[in-house]
Amino acid sequence: MSPHTTSKPQQGHYRYDPTVLDQAGPARLFSHIGEDGIARYVLTQLGQAAANQGKLSHPLSLLNSQLKRTVHKADELWSFITTRLVDLEIFQSGWFNFDLPPDEQFGVEFVRDRRDMIEALLSAQAAAKKETQLIQARARFYEILEQHQRSRPVVAHIHEREGGLSDREFARQRLAGQNPMVLRRIQSTDRPLLQSWANLECLLSNGDRIDLEQAATADRLFVAAYPLLQSLSIADLQPGRYVGSPVALFHRTQNELEPLLIQLENGCVVTPHNAKGDSWMQAKLFVQVADVTHHELIVHLCDTHLAMEAFAIATPRQLPATHPLYRLLRPHFQFLLAINSRGNTVLLGEGAAIDRLMAPTLKASIGLINRAYREQSFGDYALPKNIRQRGVESDFLPEFPYRDDALLLWDAIHRYTTQFLQQYYPTDESVRQDLYVQAWAAELGSSLSDRPTSDFPQAPSWLPPDAIAQAGLALRERPDYVRVPGFPTELSTLQALVDITTQLIFTCGPQHAAVNFSQFDYVGYTPNAPLAAYCHPNRCASVEQLLPPLRQDLGQIELSFALSGIRWGRLGSSDLIDFKDVGDRQVLEQFRTDLVAIEQEISYRNQKRIESTGIAYPYLLPSRIPNSINI
């Protein structure tokens, strides 16, 4: 097939939100459709601006606040009603789509799955609220879930079996928990860190003394650190809650990791052998708090949901529905804009989950997301590069369930995109001549200062210019950063296009599955990974004081269940990837065959893992990976 050599923008209803430009974070969809939607948005923003500037009288200010709460509750009620009445399919049609481009709203089958999840959640909530003691409330919540054919968190069984968060389990979660993206091998640049611990006595559980310099030279030391969290000040934390930036050092012994020490923010270094009372368990939990904070805000929300939003917008804007790149990518963006729009309310809104349950304030949390997004280049998300940069190749870390299973899927997706794109781009020149592909790359990789104003919503001409400006829709100057850091402004080779599409499909499928569906198993049991600590390391008398109280404990269970309680669609599904061309279908069928083989290989590995550790790593079984980010 000849390349596409004429370009015609297909922008439709897809526009970027200009009100977040000053945050320099991920590109977001402007979800107010049509002139009437823009007008409503402007009026709402004017009212809020007047209230913020003290231009409203006290009664009017109270009325404005009440109106915002009423609108928010109405939105939540509407979502609840349409979910419960999903069998009346008109509620999932375009007639009731007020905020998303056409065909971007959730489908009927997905909403039915959401209804089933919500029914289980509401039943568990109601039962748990009748209990006044935390342990009984948590147990009752899990009991009701099991009555709805839902499992309790895997880690709850592990804690029961091992009497809490054991050192072995603490280390294992760096490799097979909800956040396998932090652990890295100690490198030569870490020598100052090792020297600061030179006078410490580091012992393994069997009593063997470890010389840190020698162990580092032998590539046996690994570290989990959270430098992004160092920027948080006291003012960035919710009153009474805490998250720090601890450093945990691990030693590889045979095929397992063992923690050697934990350095807390107050300069205190705790080891399993010098700890008094439960201070070692406290130290492990402070690491868990930092880890789950990094996971929820960065690894899960930023690096999958929000990082992919620009691509979900640019693809329908710049590529016609018949274009091969559109047909390859579009199925993997299904419901992404819908779930991200929902996340604006459930996670990122005032008084929403992040605000209620996590340690950083909502403003600080958004700041961390934006900073993390801007500091990471697009190419750094690629799995093979990420593994090399962290120094966690199999030569140095033989057992790493996430890495080993993810690489199988990465390679299969790479073969799939290669075979698909080779049909349409026989040479590098054919890629360079495709003006649609070049326009797509330019939208994602060019400086915003070079982009046309048509990327953003155009306010109706009848609205006063001052009102448009106050609402943040006037684009007199655009920043000079790019939408996707490190993304090329043009594509000159087939290999570049293959690598990009591989990374996008992997992120929307396996990567999101690994960091999303593990949440309830590891975060749904609060004593394993609290979303916030409720005391500072300097003033923490016990583990019980550190852990969240009953209301926040149940809130964390509810959130982690809701975030991972729906698994809709399946990677490589021919129902979701509805190719018409015979050659395309043959390529897809080969991909599906590869996934069957991977399923068998991972199932075999999980049998061995159960024999070794008692715990499987099921999150990257192809049968459990959705085709897109939709929850």
Secondary structure, 3 states (H helix, E strand, C coil): CCCCCCCCCCCCCCCECHHHHHHCCCCCECCCCHHHHHHHHHHHHHHHHHHHCCCCCHHHHHHHHHHHHHHHHHHHHHHHHHHHCCCCHHHHCHHHCCCCCCCCCCCHHHHHHHHHHHHHHHHHHHHHHCCCCHHHHHHHHHHHHHHCCCCCCHHHHHHHHHCCCCHHHHHHHHHHCCCCCCCEECCHHHHHHHHHCCCCCCECCCCCECCHHHHHHCCCEEEEECHHHHHCCHHHECCCCECCCCEEEEEEECCEEEEEEEECCCCCEECCCCCCCCHHHHHHHHHHHHHHHHHHHHHHHHHHHHCCHHHHHHHHHHCCCCCHHHHHHHHHHCCHHHHHHHHHHHCCCCCCHHHHHCCECHHHHHHHHHHHHHHCCHHHHCHHHHHHHHCCCCCCCCCCHHHHHHHHHHHHHHHHHHHHHHCCCCCHHHHHCCHHHHHHHHHHHCEHHHCCHHHCCCCCCCCCHHHHHHCCCCCCCCCCCECCCCCCCCCCCHHHHHHHHHHHHHHHHHHHHHHHCCHHHHHCCCCCCCCCECCCHHHCCCHHHHCCCHHHHHHHHHHHHHHHCCCCCCCCCCCCCCCCCHHHHHHHHHHHHHHHHHHHHHHHHHHHHHHHHCCCCCCCCHHHCCCCCCC
